[in-house]
Amino acid sequence: MSDILAERAVSGEMRLRLAYEEGMRAGDVVTREGFRGEEAQAILTMVNGEQRPHSHPLGDGDTVEFVIPMVGGTGAPRRPSGA
């Protein structure tokens, strides 16, 4: 989990170990960390290093990472005119 997400998460931690529960899905981990609605939908979930939907079923021992997509930027910075 990125610093930005950890600051907003219920646990406040970048790494968290949760007990596995039968039927658990990637989105359940997002919800347990306190993310809801549009904020939760904006978080991409990576399960064992591969992007998976929030509905992806988890297995015992799976690793779930939260990623927020970054947008913006125009490539290389422009030089000021006359430089």
PDB file with one MODEL, atoms N, CA, C and O in Angstrom:
MODEL        1
ATOM      1  N   MET A   1       0.858  -1.168   0.000  1.00  0.00           N
ATOM      2  CA  MET A   1       0.000   0.000   0.000  1.00  0.00           C
ATOM      3  C   MET A   1       0.899   1.223   0.000  1.00  0.00           C
ATOM      4  O   MET A   1       1.904   1.266   0.710  1.00  0.00           O
ATOM      5  N   SER A   2       0.542   2.195  -0.780  1.00  0.00           N
ATOM      6  CA  SER A   2       1.330   3.425  -0.833  1.00  0.00           C
ATOM      7  C   SER A   2       1.176   4.226   0.456  1.00  0.00           C
ATOM      8  O   SER A   2       0.241   4.015   1.227  1.00  0.00           O
ATOM      9  N   ASP A   3       2.117   5.154   0.676  1.00  0.00           N
ATOM     10  CA  ASP A   3       2.046   6.025   1.857  1.00  0.00           C
ATOM     11  C   ASP A   3       0.716   6.759   1.916  1.00  0.00           C
ATOM     12  O   ASP A   3       0.112   6.885   2.981  1.00  0.00           O
ATOM     13  N   ILE A   4       0.262   7.245   0.756  1.00  0.00           N
ATOM     14  CA  ILE A   4      -0.986   8.007   0.698  1.00  0.00           C
ATOM     15  C   ILE A   4      -2.154   7.158   1.173  1.00  0.00           C
ATOM     16  O   ILE A   4      -2.985   7.623   1.953  1.00  0.00           O
ATOM     17  N   LEU A   5      -2.221   5.917   0.707  1.00  0.00           N
ATOM     18  CA  LEU A   5      -3.322   5.046   1.120  1.00  0.00           C
ATOM     19  C   LEU A   5      -3.179   4.637   2.584  1.00  0.00           C
ATOM     20  O   LEU A   5      -4.174   4.576   3.306  1.00  0.00           O
ATOM     21  N   ALA A   6      -1.976   4.362   3.021  1.00  0.00           N
ATOM     22  CA  ALA A   6      -1.756   3.962   4.413  1.00  0.00           C
ATOM     23  C   ALA A   6      -2.223   5.054   5.376  1.00  0.00           C
ATOM     24  O   ALA A   6      -2.789   4.763   6.429  1.00  0.00           O
ATOM     25  N   GLU A   7      -1.986   6.293   5.011  1.00  0.00           N
ATOM     26  CA  GLU A   7      -2.416   7.413   5.862  1.00  0.00           C
ATOM     27  C   GLU A   7      -3.930   7.456   6.004  1.00  0.00           C
ATOM     28  O   GLU A   7      -4.446   7.903   7.028  1.00  0.00           O
ATOM     29  N   ARG A   8      -4.646   6.995   4.982  1.00  0.00           N
ATOM     30  CA  ARG A   8      -6.110   7.051   4.991  1.00  0.00           C
ATOM     31  C   ARG A   8      -6.752   5.750   5.483  1.00  0.00           C
ATOM     32  O   ARG A   8      -7.946   5.722   5.779  1.00  0.00           O
ATOM     33  N   ALA A   9      -5.967   4.679   5.571  1.00  0.00           N
ATOM     34  CA  ALA A   9      -6.489   3.375   5.946  1.00  0.00           C
ATOM     35  C   ALA A   9      -6.788   3.300   7.447  1.00  0.00           C
ATOM     36  O   ALA A   9      -6.171   4.002   8.249  1.00  0.00           O
ATOM     37  N   VAL A  10      -7.725   2.456   7.804  1.00  0.00           N
ATOM     38  CA  VAL A  10      -8.085   2.258   9.209  1.00  0.00           C
ATOM     39  C   VAL A  10      -6.866   1.831  10.018  1.00  0.00           C
ATOM     40  O   VAL A  10      -6.646   2.333  11.121  1.00  0.00           O
ATOM     41  N   SER A  11      -6.078   0.913   9.480  1.00  0.00           N
ATOM     42  CA  SER A  11      -4.917   0.402  10.212  1.00  0.00           C
ATOM     43  C   SER A  11      -3.782   1.414  10.265  1.00  0.00           C
ATOM     44  O   SER A  11      -2.979   1.398  11.198  1.00  0.00           O
ATOM     45  N   GLY A  12      -3.707   2.302   9.262  1.00  0.00           N
ATOM     46  CA  GLY A  12      -2.605   3.248   9.183  1.00  0.00           C
ATOM     47  C   GLY A  12      -1.283   2.595   8.800  1.00  0.00           C
ATOM     48  O   GLY A  12      -0.231   3.229   8.874  1.00  0.00           O
ATOM     49  N   GLU A  13      -1.334   1.346   8.395  1.00  0.00           N
ATOM     50  CA  GLU A  13      -0.132   0.575   8.084  1.00  0.00           C
ATOM     51  C   GLU A  13       0.049   0.378   6.585  1.00  0.00           C
ATOM     52  O   GLU A  13      -0.925   0.288   5.838  1.00  0.00           O
ATOM     53  N   MET A  14       1.303   0.311   6.155  1.00  0.00           N
ATOM     54  CA  MET A  14       1.585   0.009   4.753  1.00  0.00           C
ATOM     55  C   MET A  14       1.498  -1.496   4.505  1.00  0.00           C
ATOM     56  O   MET A  14       1.200  -1.926   3.391  1.00  0.00           O
ATOM     57  N   ARG A  15       1.755  -2.288   5.529  1.00  0.00           N
ATOM     58  CA  ARG A  15       1.650  -3.745   5.434  1.00  0.00           C
ATOM     59  C   ARG A  15       0.782  -4.232   6.590  1.00  0.00           C
ATOM     60  O   ARG A  15       0.936  -3.802   7.733  1.00  0.00           O
ATOM     61  N   LEU A  16      -0.108  -5.114   6.270  1.00  0.00           N
ATOM     62  CA  LEU A  16      -1.057  -5.603   7.268  1.00  0.00           C
ATOM     63  C   LEU A  16      -1.303  -7.085   7.031  1.00  0.00           C
ATOM     64  O   LEU A  16      -1.506  -7.504   5.891  1.00  0.00           O
ATOM     65  N   ARG A  17      -1.289  -7.866   8.071  1.00  0.00           N
ATOM     66  CA  ARG A  17      -1.571  -9.297   7.953  1.00  0.00           C
ATOM     67  C   ARG A  17      -2.983  -9.539   8.507  1.00  0.00           C
ATOM     68  O   ARG A  17      -3.275  -9.241   9.665  1.00  0.00           O
ATOM     69  N   LEU A  18      -3.845 -10.086   7.646  1.00  0.00           N
ATOM     70  CA  LEU A  18      -5.214 -10.402   8.052  1.00  0.00           C
ATOM     71  C   LEU A  18      -5.408 -11.909   8.079  1.00  0.00           C
ATOM     72  O   LEU A  18      -4.810 -12.636   7.285  1.00  0.00           O
ATOM     73  N   ALA A  19      -6.237 -12.368   8.985  1.00  0.00           N
ATOM     74  CA  ALA A  19      -6.584 -13.787   9.018  1.00  0.00           C
ATOM     75  C   ALA A  19      -7.481 -14.099   7.826  1.00  0.00           C
ATOM     76  O   ALA A  19      -8.415 -13.354   7.530  1.00  0.00           O
ATOM     77  N   TYR A  20      -7.193 -15.199   7.149  1.00  0.00           N
ATOM     78  CA  TYR A  20      -7.999 -15.612   5.999  1.00  0.00           C
ATOM     79  C   TYR A  20      -9.356 -16.116   6.479  1.00  0.00           C
ATOM     80  O   TYR A  20      -9.463 -16.832   7.475  1.00  0.00           O
ATOM     81  N   GLU A  21     -10.388 -15.717   5.737  1.00  0.00           N
ATOM     82  CA  GLU A  21     -11.744 -16.205   5.991  1.00  0.00           C
ATOM     83  C   GLU A  21     -12.293 -16.758   4.691  1.00  0.00           C
ATOM     84  O   GLU A  21     -12.140 -16.138   3.638  1.00  0.00           O
ATOM     85  N   GLU A  22     -12.926 -17.909   4.752  1.00  0.00           N
ATOM     86  CA  GLU A  22     -13.527 -18.536   3.574  1.00  0.00           C
ATOM     87  C   GLU A  22     -14.451 -17.542   2.875  1.00  0.00           C
ATOM     88  O   GLU A  22     -15.258 -16.875   3.523  1.00  0.00           O
ATOM     89  N   GLY A  23     -14.331 -17.447   1.557  1.00  0.00           N
ATOM     90  CA  GLY A  23     -15.195 -16.560   0.778  1.00  0.00           C
ATOM     91  C   GLY A  23     -14.688 -15.137   0.654  1.00  0.00           C
ATOM     92  O   GLY A  23     -15.330 -14.305   0.013  1.00  0.00           O
ATOM     93  N   MET A  24     -13.552 -14.847   1.256  1.00  0.00           N
ATOM     94  CA  MET A  24     -13.004 -13.493   1.218  1.00  0.00           C
ATOM     95  C   MET A  24     -12.616 -13.120  -0.215  1.00  0.00           C
ATOM     96  O   MET A  24     -12.107 -13.949  -0.969  1.00  0.00           O
ATOM     97  N   ARG A  25     -12.866 -11.857  -0.574  1.00  0.00           N
ATOM     98  CA  ARG A  25     -12.530 -11.328  -1.898  1.00  0.00           C
ATOM     99  C   ARG A  25     -11.603 -10.134  -1.733  1.00  0.00           C
ATOM    100  O   ARG A  25     -11.514  -9.543  -0.657  1.00  0.00           O
ATOM    101  N   ALA A  26     -10.918  -9.789  -2.808  1.00  0.00           N
ATOM    102  CA  ALA A  26      -9.959  -8.675  -2.754  1.00  0.00           C
ATOM    103  C   ALA A  26     -10.621  -7.391  -2.258  1.00  0.00           C
ATOM    104  O   ALA A  26     -10.025  -6.649  -1.477  1.00  0.00           O
ATOM    105  N   GLY A  27     -11.847  -7.124  -2.707  1.00  0.00           N
ATOM    106  CA  GLY A  27     -12.559  -5.921  -2.283  1.00  0.00           C
ATOM    107  C   GLY A  27     -12.888  -5.902  -0.800  1.00  0.00           C
ATOM    108  O   GLY A  27     -13.056  -4.832  -0.214  1.00  0.00           O
ATOM    109  N   ASP A  28     -12.983  -7.085  -0.182  1.00  0.00           N
ATOM    110  CA  ASP A  28     -13.237  -7.135   1.258  1.00  0.00           C
ATOM    111  C   ASP A  28     -12.069  -6.522   2.032  1.00  0.00           C
ATOM    112  O   ASP A  28     -12.270  -5.889   3.068  1.00  0.00           O
ATOM    113  N   VAL A  29     -10.858  -6.712   1.529  1.00  0.00           N
ATOM    114  CA  VAL A  29      -9.684  -6.136   2.181  1.00  0.00           C
ATOM    115  C   VAL A  29      -9.730  -4.611   2.050  1.00  0.00           C
ATOM    116  O   VAL A  29      -9.399  -3.896   2.995  1.00  0.00           O
ATOM    117  N   VAL A  30     -10.136  -4.120   0.891  1.00  0.00           N
ATOM    118  CA  VAL A  30     -10.280  -2.674   0.682  1.00  0.00           C
ATOM    119  C   VAL A  30     -11.296  -2.112   1.677  1.00  0.00           C
ATOM    120  O   VAL A  30     -11.045  -1.085   2.307  1.00  0.00           O
ATOM    121  N   THR A  31     -12.421  -2.773   1.817  1.00  0.00           N
ATOM    122  CA  THR A  31     -13.479  -2.330   2.734  1.00  0.00           C
ATOM    123  C   THR A  31     -13.015  -2.378   4.185  1.00  0.00           C
ATOM    124  O   THR A  31     -13.298  -1.458   4.953  1.00  0.00           O
ATOM    125  N   ARG A  32     -12.309  -3.433   4.570  1.00  0.00           N
ATOM    126  CA  ARG A  32     -11.823  -3.549   5.949  1.00  0.00           C
ATOM    127  C   ARG A  32     -10.861  -2.422   6.314  1.00  0.00           C
ATOM    128  O   ARG A  32     -10.733  -2.057   7.482  1.00  0.00           O
ATOM    129  N   GLU A  33     -10.192  -1.879   5.311  1.00  0.00           N
ATOM    130  CA  GLU A  33      -9.279  -0.770   5.565  1.00  0.00           C
ATOM    131  C   GLU A  33     -10.009   0.572   5.560  1.00  0.00           C
ATOM    132  O   GLU A  33      -9.381   1.624   5.680  1.00  0.00           O
ATOM    133  N   GLY A  34     -11.340   0.534   5.419  1.00  0.00           N
ATOM    134  CA  GLY A  34     -12.143   1.744   5.584  1.00  0.00           C
ATOM    135  C   GLY A  34     -12.451   2.511   4.317  1.00  0.00           C
ATOM    136  O   GLY A  34     -13.025   3.599   4.375  1.00  0.00           O
ATOM    137  N   PHE A  35     -12.081   1.964   3.177  1.00  0.00           N
ATOM    138  CA  PHE A  35     -12.352   2.652   1.917  1.00  0.00           C
ATOM    139  C   PHE A  35     -13.745   2.280   1.433  1.00  0.00           C
ATOM    140  O   PHE A  35     -14.125   1.109   1.451  1.00  0.00           O
ATOM    141  N   ARG A  36     -14.509   3.290   0.997  1.00  0.00           N
ATOM    142  CA  ARG A  36     -15.897   3.073   0.568  1.00  0.00           C
ATOM    143  C   ARG A  36     -16.171   3.868  -0.703  1.00  0.00           C
ATOM    144  O   ARG A  36     -15.428   4.788  -1.046  1.00  0.00           O
ATOM    145  N   GLY A  37     -17.232   3.505  -1.389  1.00  0.00           N
ATOM    146  CA  GLY A  37     -17.747   4.266  -2.518  1.00  0.00           C
ATOM    147  C   GLY A  37     -16.720   4.506  -3.608  1.00  0.00           C
ATOM    148  O   GLY A  37     -15.958   3.613  -3.976  1.00  0.00           O
ATOM    149  N   GLU A  38     -16.716   5.738  -4.122  1.00  0.00           N
ATOM    150  CA  GLU A  38     -15.810   6.102  -5.219  1.00  0.00           C
ATOM    151  C   GLU A  38     -14.348   5.927  -4.834  1.00  0.00           C
ATOM    152  O   GLU A  38     -13.522   5.534  -5.657  1.00  0.00           O
ATOM    153  N   GLU A  39     -14.040   6.218  -3.594  1.00  0.00           N
ATOM    154  CA  GLU A  39     -12.660   6.069  -3.132  1.00  0.00           C
ATOM    155  C   GLU A  39     -12.214   4.612  -3.250  1.00  0.00           C
ATOM    156  O   GLU A  39     -11.114   4.337  -3.728  1.00  0.00           O
ATOM    157  N   ALA A  40     -13.058   3.685  -2.820  1.00  0.00           N
ATOM    158  CA  ALA A  40     -12.745   2.258  -2.915  1.00  0.00           C
ATOM    159  C   ALA A  40     -12.643   1.813  -4.369  1.00  0.00           C
ATOM    160  O   ALA A  40     -11.760   1.032  -4.726  1.00  0.00           O
ATOM    161  N   GLN A  41     -13.545   2.308  -5.203  1.00  0.00           N
ATOM    162  CA  GLN A  41     -13.541   1.925  -6.616  1.00  0.00           C
ATOM    163  C   GLN A  41     -12.286   2.401  -7.338  1.00  0.00           C
ATOM    164  O   GLN A  41     -11.865   1.790  -8.320  1.00  0.00           O
ATOM    165  N   ALA A  42     -11.690   3.478  -6.861  1.00  0.00           N
ATOM    166  CA  ALA A  42     -10.492   4.026  -7.497  1.00  0.00           C
ATOM    167  C   ALA A  42      -9.234   3.220  -7.173  1.00  0.00           C
ATOM    168  O   ALA A  42      -8.207   3.376  -7.833  1.00  0.00           O
ATOM    169  N   ILE A  43      -9.313   2.362  -6.159  1.00  0.00           N
ATOM    170  CA  ILE A  43      -8.158   1.570  -5.754  1.00  0.00           C
ATOM    171  C   ILE A  43      -8.088   0.300  -6.598  1.00  0.00           C
ATOM    172  O   ILE A  43      -9.047  -0.468  -6.671  1.00  0.00           O
ATOM    173  N   LEU A  44      -6.939   0.094  -7.232  1.00  0.00           N
ATOM    174  CA  LEU A  44      -6.709  -1.140  -7.973  1.00  0.00           C
ATOM    175  C   LEU A  44      -6.181  -2.184  -6.994  1.00  0.00           C
ATOM    176  O   LEU A  44      -5.370  -1.864  -6.125  1.00  0.00           O
ATOM    177  N   THR A  45      -6.631  -3.413  -7.126  1.00  0.00           N
ATOM    178  CA  THR A  45      -6.140  -4.476  -6.261  1.00  0.00           C
ATOM    179  C   THR A  45      -5.254  -5.423  -7.056  1.00  0.00           C
ATOM    180  O   THR A  45      -5.605  -5.880  -8.143  1.00  0.00           O
ATOM    181  N   MET A  46      -4.097  -5.697  -6.476  1.00  0.00           N
ATOM    182  CA  MET A  46      -3.143  -6.637  -7.035  1.00  0.00           C
ATOM    183  C   MET A  46      -3.140  -7.855  -6.120  1.00  0.00           C
ATOM    184  O   MET A  46      -2.886  -7.736  -4.922  1.00  0.00           O
ATOM    185  N   VAL A  47      -3.421  -9.014  -6.679  1.00  0.00           N
ATOM    186  CA  VAL A  47      -3.418 -10.248  -5.901  1.00  0.00           C
ATOM    187  C   VAL A  47      -2.241 -11.087  -6.389  1.00  0.00           C
ATOM    188  O   VAL A  47      -2.180 -11.480  -7.554  1.00  0.00           O
ATOM    189  N   ASN A  48      -1.316 -11.351  -5.483  1.00  0.00           N
ATOM    190  CA  ASN A  48      -0.106 -12.109  -5.812  1.00  0.00           C
ATOM    191  C   ASN A  48       0.610 -11.508  -7.022  1.00  0.00           C
ATOM    192  O   ASN A  48       1.108 -12.229  -7.886  1.00  0.00           O
ATOM    193  N   GLY A  49       0.651 -10.170  -7.069  1.00  0.00           N
ATOM    194  CA  GLY A  49       1.389  -9.463  -8.100  1.00  0.00           C
ATOM    195  C   GLY A  49       0.669  -9.250  -9.414  1.00  0.00           C
ATOM    196  O   GLY A  49       1.248  -8.696 -10.349  1.00  0.00           O
ATOM    197  N   GLU A  50      -0.594  -9.682  -9.509  1.00  0.00           N
ATOM    198  CA  GLU A  50      -1.364  -9.498 -10.741  1.00  0.00           C
ATOM    199  C   GLU A  50      -2.627  -8.700 -10.455  1.00  0.00           C
ATOM    200  O   GLU A  50      -3.319  -8.951  -9.468  1.00  0.00           O
ATOM    201  N   GLN A  51      -2.926  -7.725 -11.333  1.00  0.00           N
ATOM    202  CA  GLN A  51      -4.117  -6.914 -11.126  1.00  0.00           C
ATOM    203  C   GLN A  51      -5.362  -7.790 -11.238  1.00  0.00           C
ATOM    204  O   GLN A  51      -5.527  -8.544 -12.197  1.00  0.00           O
ATOM    205  N   ARG A  52      -6.224  -7.676 -10.247  1.00  0.00           N
ATOM    206  CA  ARG A  52      -7.458  -8.451 -10.196  1.00  0.00           C
ATOM    207  C   ARG A  52      -8.605  -7.537  -9.769  1.00  0.00           C
ATOM    208  O   ARG A  52      -8.382  -6.557  -9.058  1.00  0.00           O
ATOM    209  N   PRO A  53      -9.837  -7.852 -10.198  1.00  0.00           N
ATOM    210  CA  PRO A  53     -10.977  -7.041  -9.772  1.00  0.00           C
ATOM    211  C   PRO A  53     -11.261  -7.233  -8.281  1.00  0.00           C
ATOM    212  O   PRO A  53     -10.818  -8.212  -7.680  1.00  0.00           O
ATOM    213  N   HIS A  54     -11.985  -6.312  -7.704  1.00  0.00           N
ATOM    214  CA  HIS A  54     -12.347  -6.414  -6.283  1.00  0.00           C
ATOM    215  C   HIS A  54     -13.139  -7.686  -5.998  1.00  0.00           C
ATOM    216  O   HIS A  54     -13.157  -8.166  -4.864  1.00  0.00           O
ATOM    217  N   SER A  55     -13.788  -8.230  -7.010  1.00  0.00           N
ATOM    218  CA  SER A  55     -14.602  -9.442  -6.825  1.00  0.00           C
ATOM    219  C   SER A  55     -13.768 -10.721  -6.837  1.00  0.00           C
ATOM    220  O   SER A  55     -14.313 -11.809  -6.651  1.00  0.00           O
ATOM    221  N   HIS A  56     -12.459 -10.610  -7.051  1.00  0.00           N
ATOM    222  CA  HIS A  56     -11.591 -11.784  -7.154  1.00  0.00           C
ATOM    223  C   HIS A  56     -11.541 -12.534  -5.826  1.00  0.00           C
ATOM    224  O   HIS A  56     -11.229 -11.942  -4.793  1.00  0.00           O
ATOM    225  N   PRO A  57     -11.846 -13.841  -5.844  1.00  0.00           N
ATOM    226  CA  PRO A  57     -11.784 -14.628  -4.603  1.00  0.00           C
ATOM    227  C   PRO A  57     -10.333 -14.818  -4.149  1.00  0.00           C
ATOM    228  O   PRO A  57      -9.430 -15.007  -4.964  1.00  0.00           O
ATOM    229  N   LEU A  58     -10.137 -14.765  -2.850  1.00  0.00           N
ATOM    230  CA  LEU A  58      -8.804 -14.942  -2.281  1.00  0.00           C
ATOM    231  C   LEU A  58      -8.630 -16.340  -1.728  1.00  0.00           C
ATOM    232  O   LEU A  58      -9.589 -16.995  -1.318  1.00  0.00           O
ATOM    233  N   GLY A  59      -7.394 -16.776  -1.726  1.00  0.00           N
ATOM    234  CA  GLY A  59      -7.038 -18.041  -1.098  1.00  0.00           C
ATOM    235  C   GLY A  59      -6.168 -17.768   0.116  1.00  0.00           C
ATOM    236  O   GLY A  59      -5.606 -16.682   0.259  1.00  0.00           O
ATOM    237  N   ASP A  60      -6.061 -18.751   0.981  1.00  0.00           N
ATOM    238  CA  ASP A  60      -5.230 -18.621   2.165  1.00  0.00           C
ATOM    239  C   ASP A  60      -3.782 -18.373   1.739  1.00  0.00           C
ATOM    240  O   ASP A  60      -3.233 -19.131   0.939  1.00  0.00           O
ATOM    241  N   GLY A  61      -3.172 -17.334   2.259  1.00  0.00           N
ATOM    242  CA  GLY A  61      -1.792 -17.011   1.944  1.00  0.00           C
ATOM    243  C   GLY A  61      -1.617 -16.023   0.802  1.00  0.00           C
ATOM    244  O   GLY A  61      -0.492 -15.618   0.511  1.00  0.00           O
ATOM    245  N   ASP A  62      -2.706 -15.623   0.148  1.00  0.00           N
ATOM    246  CA  ASP A  62      -2.609 -14.641  -0.932  1.00  0.00           C
ATOM    247  C   ASP A  62      -2.123 -13.302  -0.393  1.00  0.00           C
ATOM    248  O   ASP A  62      -2.361 -12.959   0.765  1.00  0.00           O
ATOM    249  N   THR A  63      -1.447 -12.560  -1.242  1.00  0.00           N
ATOM    250  CA  THR A  63      -1.005 -11.211  -0.932  1.00  0.00           C
ATOM    251  C   THR A  63      -1.853 -10.236  -1.733  1.00  0.00           C
ATOM    252  O   THR A  63      -2.006 -10.396  -2.944  1.00  0.00           O
ATOM    253  N   VAL A  64      -2.405  -9.226  -1.066  1.00  0.00           N
ATOM    254  CA  VAL A  64      -3.211  -8.207  -1.727  1.00  0.00           C
ATOM    255  C   VAL A  64      -2.512  -6.865  -1.559  1.00  0.00           C
ATOM    256  O   VAL A  64      -2.175  -6.466  -0.444  1.00  0.00           O
ATOM    257  N   GLU A  65      -2.297  -6.174  -2.671  1.00  0.00           N
ATOM    258  CA  GLU A  65      -1.698  -4.842  -2.635  1.00  0.00           C
ATOM    259  C   GLU A  65      -2.711  -3.853  -3.194  1.00  0.00           C
ATOM    260  O   GLU A  65      -3.483  -4.177  -4.096  1.00  0.00           O
ATOM    261  N   PHE A  66      -2.694  -2.642  -2.646  1.00  0.00           N
ATOM    262  CA  PHE A  66      -3.540  -1.567  -3.147  1.00  0.00           C
ATOM    263  C   PHE A  66      -2.678  -0.632  -3.989  1.00  0.00           C
ATOM    264  O   PHE A  66      -1.560  -0.288  -3.604  1.00  0.00           O
ATOM    265  N   VAL A  67      -3.200  -0.230  -5.127  1.00  0.00           N
ATOM    266  CA  VAL A  67      -2.492   0.697  -6.002  1.00  0.00           C
ATOM    267  C   VAL A  67      -3.474   1.781  -6.422  1.00  0.00           C
ATOM    268  O   VAL A  67      -4.627   1.495  -6.745  1.00  0.00           O
ATOM    269  N   ILE A  68      -3.010   3.025  -6.415  1.00  0.00           N
ATOM    270  CA  ILE A  68      -3.836   4.097  -6.957  1.00  0.00           C
ATOM    271  C   ILE A  68      -3.218   4.524  -8.283  1.00  0.00           C
ATOM    272  O   ILE A  68      -2.028   4.830  -8.350  1.00  0.00           O
ATOM    273  N   PRO A  69      -4.027   4.542  -9.330  1.00  0.00           N
ATOM    274  CA  PRO A  69      -3.487   4.945 -10.626  1.00  0.00           C
ATOM    275  C   PRO A  69      -3.132   6.423 -10.610  1.00  0.00           C
ATOM    276  O   PRO A  69      -3.869   7.251 -10.075  1.00  0.00           O
ATOM    277  N   MET A  70      -2.011   6.731 -11.197  1.00  0.00           N
ATOM    278  CA  MET A  70      -1.568   8.116 -11.295  1.00  0.00           C
ATOM    279  C   MET A  70      -1.833   8.596 -12.710  1.00  0.00           C
ATOM    280  O   MET A  70      -1.564   7.884 -13.678  1.00  0.00           O
ATOM    281  N   VAL A  71      -2.351   9.783 -12.824  1.00  0.00           N
ATOM    282  CA  VAL A  71      -2.619  10.361 -14.137  1.00  0.00           C
ATOM    283  C   VAL A  71      -2.027  11.753 -14.189  1.00  0.00           C
ATOM    284  O   VAL A  71      -1.749  12.374 -13.163  1.00  0.00           O
ATOM    285  N   GLY A  72      -1.839  12.227 -15.411  1.00  0.00           N
ATOM    286  CA  GLY A  72      -1.349  13.580 -15.560  1.00  0.00           C
ATOM    287  C   GLY A  72       0.065  13.597 -16.090  1.00  0.00           C
ATOM    288  O   GLY A  72       0.660  12.556 -16.369  1.00  0.00           O
ATOM    289  N   GLY A  73       0.572  14.761 -16.218  1.00  0.00           N
ATOM    290  CA  GLY A  73       1.927  14.920 -16.717  1.00  0.00           C
ATOM    291  C   GLY A  73       1.928  14.995 -18.233  1.00  0.00           C
ATOM    292  O   GLY A  73       0.998  14.538 -18.896  1.00  0.00           O
ATOM    293  N   THR A  74       2.964  15.566 -18.755  1.00  0.00           N
ATOM    294  CA  THR A  74       3.059  15.717 -20.214  1.00  0.00           C
ATOM    295  C   THR A  74       4.386  15.208 -20.743  1.00  0.00           C
ATOM    296  O   THR A  74       4.777  15.559 -21.856  1.00  0.00           O
ATOM    297  N   GLY A  75       5.079  14.399 -19.982  1.00  0.00           N
ATOM    298  CA  GLY A  75       6.370  13.920 -20.445  1.00  0.00           C
ATOM    299  C   GLY A  75       7.485  14.768 -19.879  1.00  0.00           C
ATOM    300  O   GLY A  75       7.434  15.180 -18.719  1.00  0.00           O
ATOM    301  N   ALA A  76       8.493  15.031 -20.692  1.00  0.00           N
ATOM    302  CA  ALA A  76       9.662  15.783 -20.254  1.00  0.00           C
ATOM    303  C   ALA A  76       9.268  17.224 -19.927  1.00  0.00           C
ATOM    304  O   ALA A  76       8.431  17.820 -20.607  1.00  0.00           O
ATOM    305  N   PRO A  77       9.873  17.765 -18.895  1.00  0.00           N
ATOM    306  CA  PRO A  77       9.576  19.165 -18.560  1.00  0.00           C
ATOM    307  C   PRO A  77      10.024  20.094 -19.689  1.00  0.00           C
ATOM    308  O   PRO A  77      11.019  19.844 -20.370  1.00  0.00           O
ATOM    309  N   ARG A  78       9.278  21.144 -19.860  1.00  0.00           N
ATOM    310  CA  ARG A  78       9.617  22.117 -20.903  1.00  0.00           C
ATOM    311  C   ARG A  78      10.600  23.136 -20.359  1.00  0.00           C
ATOM    312  O   ARG A  78      10.561  23.522 -19.191  1.00  0.00           O
ATOM    313  N   ARG A  79      11.479  23.554 -21.251  1.00  0.00           N
ATOM    314  CA  ARG A  79      12.400  24.626 -20.872  1.00  0.00           C
ATOM    315  C   ARG A  79      11.702  25.956 -21.049  1.00  0.00           C
ATOM    316  O   ARG A  79      10.936  26.138 -21.996  1.00  0.00           O
ATOM    317  N   PRO A  80      11.959  26.880 -20.155  1.00  0.00           N
ATOM    318  CA  PRO A  80      11.384  28.205 -20.344  1.00  0.00           C
ATOM    319  C   PRO A  80      11.905  28.824 -21.637  1.00  0.00           C
ATOM    320  O   PRO A  80      13.048  28.585 -22.026  1.00  0.00           O
ATOM    321  N   SER A  81      11.090  29.598 -22.286  1.00  0.00           N
ATOM    322  CA  SER A  81      11.529  30.229 -23.523  1.00  0.00           C
ATOM    323  C   SER A  81      12.703  31.154 -23.230  1.00  0.00           C
ATOM    324  O   SER A  81      12.742  31.832 -22.203  1.00  0.00           O
ATOM    325  N   GLY A  82      13.662  31.165 -24.160  1.00  0.00           N
ATOM    326  CA  GLY A  82      14.842  31.976 -23.998  1.00  0.00           C
ATOM    327  C   GLY A  82      15.942  31.296 -23.205  1.00  0.00           C
ATOM    328  O   GLY A  82      16.985  31.900 -22.956  1.00  0.00           O
ATOM    329  N   ALA A  83      15.727  30.040 -22.802  1.00  0.00           N
ATOM    330  CA  ALA A  83      16.750  29.349 -22.008  1.00  0.00           C
ATOM    331  C   ALA A  83      17.756  28.651 -22.881  1.00  0.00           C
ATOM    332  O   ALA A  83      18.684  28.022 -22.372  1.00  0.00           O
TER     333      ALA A  83
ENDMDL
END
